[in-house]
């Protein structure tokens, strides 16, 4: 939540790949699994919005790098989320 509120870039391992992301929404899906919607900057299959299952993240670190929170593909009403814990203000 600190990273979303402060608009700070995250770094973590996910599916055997190091990722760097701009976190936008943290919350629960319809199966009550904790998920993160974020813009992937590096790692995985390239840049763009991705959804990550938080239980599969490792080596999570909040960086000092800030982001603007104005990505054109950001949907503050993302239907994947049944309940939101934190999100970037629209």
C-alpha positions as CSV (number, residue, x, y, z in Angstrom):
1,X,0.0,0.0,0.0
2,X,2.9,2.4,0.8
3,X,4.1,2.0,-2.8
4,X,0.7,2.8,-4.3
5,X,0.0,5.7,-2.0
6,X,3.5,7.1,-2.6
7,X,3.6,6.2,-6.3
8,X,6.8,4.3,-5.9
9,X,8.1,1.7,-8.3
10,X,8.3,-1.9,-7.0
11,X,10.8,-4.6,-7.8
12,X,10.1,-8.3,-7.2
13,X,10.6,-11.8,-8.6
14,X,7.6,-13.4,-10.3
15,X,7.5,-16.7,-12.2
16,X,11.3,-17.0,-12.2
17,X,11.8,-13.5,-13.6
18,X,12.8,-10.2,-12.0
19,X,10.2,-7.5,-12.6
20,X,10.0,-3.8,-12.1
21,X,6.5,-2.3,-12.0
22,X,4.4,0.8,-11.3
23,X,1.7,-0.4,-8.9
24,X,-1.8,0.9,-9.5
25,X,-4.3,-1.3,-7.6
26,X,-4.1,-3.8,-4.8
27,X,-7.1,-5.9,-3.9
28,X,-9.0,-9.1,-4.0
29,X,-10.4,-10.9,-7.1
30,X,-13.7,-12.8,-7.2
31,X,-11.9,-15.9,-5.7
32,X,-10.7,-13.7,-2.8
33,X,-7.1,-14.0,-4.0
34,X,-4.9,-10.9,-3.4
35,X,-3.8,-9.4,-6.7
36,X,-1.8,-6.4,-7.9
37,X,-2.5,-4.5,-11.1
38,X,0.6,-2.7,-12.2
39,X,2.4,-1.4,-15.3
40,X,5.4,-3.7,-15.9
41,X,8.4,-1.7,-16.9
42,X,10.9,-4.6,-17.2
43,X,11.0,-8.3,-17.0
44,X,8.4,-10.9,-18.1
45,X,6.8,-10.4,-21.5
46,X,7.6,-6.7,-21.8
47,X,6.0,-3.4,-20.8
48,X,2.3,-2.9,-20.1
49,X,-0.4,-3.5,-17.6
50,X,-0.2,-6.9,-15.9
51,X,-2.0,-8.6,-13.0
52,X,0.1,-10.4,-10.4
53,X,-1.0,-12.9,-7.7
54,X,0.6,-11.5,-4.6
55,X,1.2,-14.9,-3.1
56,X,3.6,-15.7,-6.0
57,X,5.8,-12.5,-5.5
58,X,9.2,-12.9,-3.8
59,X,12.1,-10.6,-3.1
60,X,9.6,-7.6,-3.0
61,X,11.3,-4.2,-2.6
62,X,9.9,-0.7,-2.7
63,X,12.3,1.6,-4.6
64,X,12.8,5.3,-4.3
65,X,11.8,5.8,-7.9
66,X,8.5,7.7,-8.3
67,X,6.0,7.5,-11.1
68,X,3.3,9.9,-12.1
69,X,0.2,7.6,-11.9
70,X,-1.2,8.9,-15.2
71,X,-0.9,5.8,-17.5
72,X,-3.4,6.1,-20.4
73,X,-4.5,2.4,-19.9
74,X,-5.2,2.8,-16.2
75,X,-8.8,1.8,-15.3
76,X,-9.6,2.8,-11.7
77,X,-12.8,0.7,-12.1
78,X,-11.0,-2.5,-13.2
79,X,-13.6,-5.3,-13.1
80,X,-11.0,-7.9,-11.9
81,X,-11.3,-6.4,-8.4
82,X,-14.1,-7.4,-6.1
83,X,-12.6,-5.4,-3.3
84,X,-9.8,-2.8,-3.4
85,X,-7.3,-2.2,-0.6
86,X,-5.4,0.6,-2.3
87,X,-5.3,2.3,-5.6
88,X,-3.8,5.3,-7.4
89,X,-6.3,8.2,-7.4
90,X,-7.8,8.7,-10.8
